[in-house]
């Protein structure tokens, strides 16, 4: 499944207040320098020298990183050489279950990561990285799919996702070019058409799946453009070519910094959200360095640094107070200070699989989502 990254907006637009990289002490691991090398597959920016260099100096471990551009590519790379080529991967929710079910990643002992206890509740055992009580990784950062709109064009202020399926703003709507958008349609139907009996927007039987696809085909003539990244999304809204649609907080923040009149909200039906996880290869032997990395990257200061720099929301509930050190106002911009019900209201991306979770095996899997999305765009 294609994964659209939210890069290239924060840098240069919102970094006037960014302080120089700080050396962040790593509790409990500074004295042990056993060495070793972690070979990692990561999204662009996830192995930024600002936090990797201090980790290497303090831990004695080295990191060799390879950038992954899509979830499909990351799955393929983790499968190479029988799964023994890489130690860790920063998997998104649309890849994590595939990695788990393929046996490519191993359970993680969260008792060895004290910082895990500092996470907001929804991020400790989310269904995209926790199966039958086993943790196949540690949550990292997330970003909700909020509804963005121009306040000078869209009136009255919307409260529901129904607005992006309405002809009122035909030709002014923009949505992500990603098959996971089917889940957004399914979530809307779950709340508005209870007769479909959708319980999970990522587990859709043929009737439910067809209903979501039909809704998106009906929406197709309303779309100005399917955006391919945060910069593309922001440009459409800033120019006035598009007035509303699903977005990420980093886009909203960049537009506000440019004085574009926009707001975002979680509509009454709720929202989906990407959530990335550092996962450990089932063939990795370098567990000492892997757990050092887990403890380091899960700490509030490093979480704050990554969140502020790359336009994401930390999962560590203590990160908010540090985010302003790296980018003024970033805690609020990226919703790191919301009340706990906010986080529980999100439906985190999860790989669609045939297993419906209720004993049935007739749900649409990821390949069917990809095929349907191609047909939706061509309709």
N, C-alpha and C positions, 0 to 999 in steps of 0.2 A: 504494500500500500504506500502510495506516495506521501511523503511528509514535507509539508511546507514549513520552512523555518522562519522565525521572526527576527532575522538578523538585519544589519545594515541601516537601522533607523536611529538607534540610540547614539552611536558614535557620530560625533560632529554636530548633532542636533541638540542633544541634551547633556553634554558632558562638560559644560563650563565649570561646574562645581566638583568635578571628579578629582579626588586627591590622589597622590602618588600611591603606587602599590605598597601595601603594608606587609610586613612579615608577621604572620599569624601563628603564635605558639600552638603546638599540637599537644594537647593534654595527654599524658600517659605514654607518649611514644618518642619524645625527644631524646631520651637516654639510650634507646635501643637502636643501633645502627647496623642491622644485619645485612643490609644491602639487597641487591636483586633488581630485576627490571620488570616492569609491568608494561605489557603490550596492549594498548587500548584502542578501541574504535569509538570515536566520539563525534557528536555534532560539532560543527564549526563554533569555536569559542569556548567549548567545554573544557579544553585543556589550555587555557590562557596562561601565559607565563607569569601573570600577576599572582596566581595562586599555585601554579605547578612548581615554579622555581623555589619558593620557600619550603614547599613540601619535600622536594628532593634534598635540599640542604639539611633539613632537620631530621629526616627519616633515614637517609642513606639509600633510599630506593630511587631508581631512575624510571622515567616514563618515556615510552616510545609511542607516539600517537599517530593514528591514521584517521583522517576526516571521512565520515560517512555522510552522503548527501541525501539518501532516502532510507526509509526503514527496510525496504526490500534489499538494498545494497548491504545494510548492516547484517541482515539475516544471512545473506549469501557469504559474506566475509567470515562470520562466526561459524559457518558450516565448512569452510575450507580446511584442508589437511585433517579431516576427521574431527574438526573442532578444537584442534590443539595449537593453532597459530596465534590466537589472541587470548589474553587473560580476562579482559573486562570489556563491556560495551555499555554505552549510555542509551539504552533502548527506550523508545517511546511506547505508549500504550498500544499502538497498532502493530507492534512487533513482539512485545514481551511474552504474550501467551504462546506465540509460535515458537519462540526460543525455548520456553519451558516444556511444551509438549514434544518438541523434537529432541529433548534431552541434552540440549547444548549448554544449559546453565545449571548451576548447582544451588542447593539451599544455602542461605546465609544465616549464621548464628547471630541474631540481633543482640544477644547478651554480651557480645564482644564489642558492641558499638553503643556505648552509654548515651551518646548524643541522640540516638534513635528515640529515647524516652522523651526528648524535648520536642518531638514532632507534634503538630496538630493531629488529633485523633484519626481523621480520615486518611492520613498519609502513612500511617503505621502498617496497615494491612489492607491496602486497596486491592480490588479484585484483578487488576491488571498485572500485579506482581506477587500475589499471595494465593496459593492454591492448596486447599485442604489443610489450612493452618500452617503451611510451610512458606517461609519468606524466600523468594528467589530474587533477592536484590534489596536495595535500600532506595527509597524514593529520594528524588533530588530537587527538582524545580517543577512548577506547573504554570499554566496560564489558561484562564477561562475564555470561552468563546462568548464574548459579550455582544450586545446589540448596540452598534454605533449609529448615531444620526446627527445630521446638521441641524442645529436648533433654529437657523434662519430659513430653513426650507421645509422641515418636517413638523407640521403642526396639526393637531395637538401632539404633545409628547407621547410617544408610544409606551405601552406597558406590556405588549404581547408580541410574540414572534409572528402573529397573524399578519403584521404589516408587511413582511417580506414575501408573503404569498398573495397580497392584495394588488389589484390592478391600479390602485390609486397612485402608486409611484412607479408605474411601468417605465422601464428604461433608465431608472435612477437607482436600481438595486445592484449591489455587488456582493458576491459570496465567494468563499475559498474554492479553488480548483482542487478538490480533494474528495475522494470517495467516502471518507469518514463523515462528510456532510449528510449522508443518508441517515446517520444517527441523529442529527439535529432535526431532520424531518420526522423521524420516528418518535423523538421526544415530544415534539409538538403534537403529534397524533395521539401519543400516549395520554396526554392531558386533555385533549379536545375530543377524542373519539374513543371513549372507554370501552365501547363494544368490541374494539380490536383486541383488547386484553393484552396490550404490550406491557410487559413488566420490566424489561431491560432493553434500551434502544440499540444495543449491540447484539441482542439475541432475538432474531426475527424469523418467524416461521414463514412459509410462502405467502400466506394471506397478508401478514403484517408487512413483509418486505415489499410486496407488490403495491401495497397502499402507500408506503413511503416513496417508492420510485415514481408512482403515478403523481404524487403531490409535487415532486421535483420536476417532472416533465411538464406539468401544468405551470410551474413557476418559470420555466425556461424562457418564454417570450418576454418576461418582465426584466430579465437580467441585462444590465449594461455590459458587464464583463465579469468573468470568473478571475479573481485575483490570484497571482502566483507567489506572493510574498508580501511582507509587511510594507515594504517601500512602494510596491505596486498599489496596494490597498490605500495607503496614505495619499499617493498622488491622485488617485481617482476622486477621493473625497475632497482634497484640498482644491482641486481644479473646478469642482462642481459638476464634473461628469457624472458622478454618483453621489447620492445623498445619504444612503443608509445601507446597513447590512451587518453580518457577523464580523467581528474583528478580535484583536487581542489588545490588552491594556497598553502594550508598548506603542501601538499605533495611535491610540487615543492620546497618550502622553506626548508623542511627537507632534501631533496636530495642534494640541493646546499650546505647545511651546512656540508654534508658528502663528498663534492667535487665530486659528481656524475655529469658528464657533461650532463645537461638537460636544456631545455628551455620550456616555455609555451607561448601560444598565444590564442587570440580569432580569429578563422578562419573567412574568408570573409563572410561566411553564417550567422555569429552570434553565439550565444551560449545560452543554458538554464542556469538557476541558482536557487539554493535553496534560500528561503527567509523565515525566521522564524518570527512569530508574537506572542506577548503576548495577549491572548484573555481572556475575562472576562465572566464567567459563567452567563447565564441568570437568575440563581437562587441565585447568590451571593448577600448577604446583606451588606457585608463589603466593601462598595464602598469607604469610606474614606481612608482605607489602600491601596486599589487597585489603586487609583489615586496617592497616595504618591509613590507607587512602580513605576507606569508609569513615573512619573516625574523624579524619581531617575535613573531608568535603561535607560532612554532615553537621559540623560545628556552626554556630550562629554567625560568627564573623566571616567565615569563608562563604557561607550561604548568602550573607548580605552582599558581599562583594560580587559574587556571580550574578545575583538577582539584579542589582543596580546597574551593573555594566552591560548585561546582555538582555535586559528588559523582560525579566521573569519574576516569578513569585517564589520565595523560599518556602520550604516545608517546615523548617525549624521555627517554632513560635517565638523564639527570642531574637531572631534575626532583624526584626523590624527596627529595633533601637539603634542598630549599627548602619542601616542602609543610608541614612543621611550623610554619613561620613564619606560615602562614595558618590552619591548623587542626591542633592537636596530634593526632598519631597517624594523620593522614589518609593518609600514605604506605602504612602497613600495611593500613589499612581498605580502601583502593582498589586494593590489590595492585600498587603501583608499584615494589615491591622484590623481585618474584618472580624465580627463576632463569629463564634464557632458554627452557628447554623448556616452561615454563608458557605463554608467549605463543605459541609454535609449536603448542601443543595446541588452540588456539581456531580455530573455523571462523567467520570474519567474515561478517556479513550481506552478501548479494549479490543483486542483482535477478534473480529467476527469468526466464529468457528461453527461447525455443523451441530455440535452439541448444544442443545437449547438450555441445558441446566435443569431440566425438569423430567429427564428420562427420555425425551424425544431427541432424535438426531437429524431433524429436517430443517434446521435453521440455515440461512444463507451464510456461506463462509466468505473469507476475504476475496477469493477469486471472483465470486458472483457479485460482490460489491464493486470490484474494479470494472467488470464487464458492464454492469448496469450504469455505472457513472459515465463510461464512455458513450453509451447509448443516450443517456440523458442529455449530454452536451451536444450531441449530434441531432437531437430531436427538433 
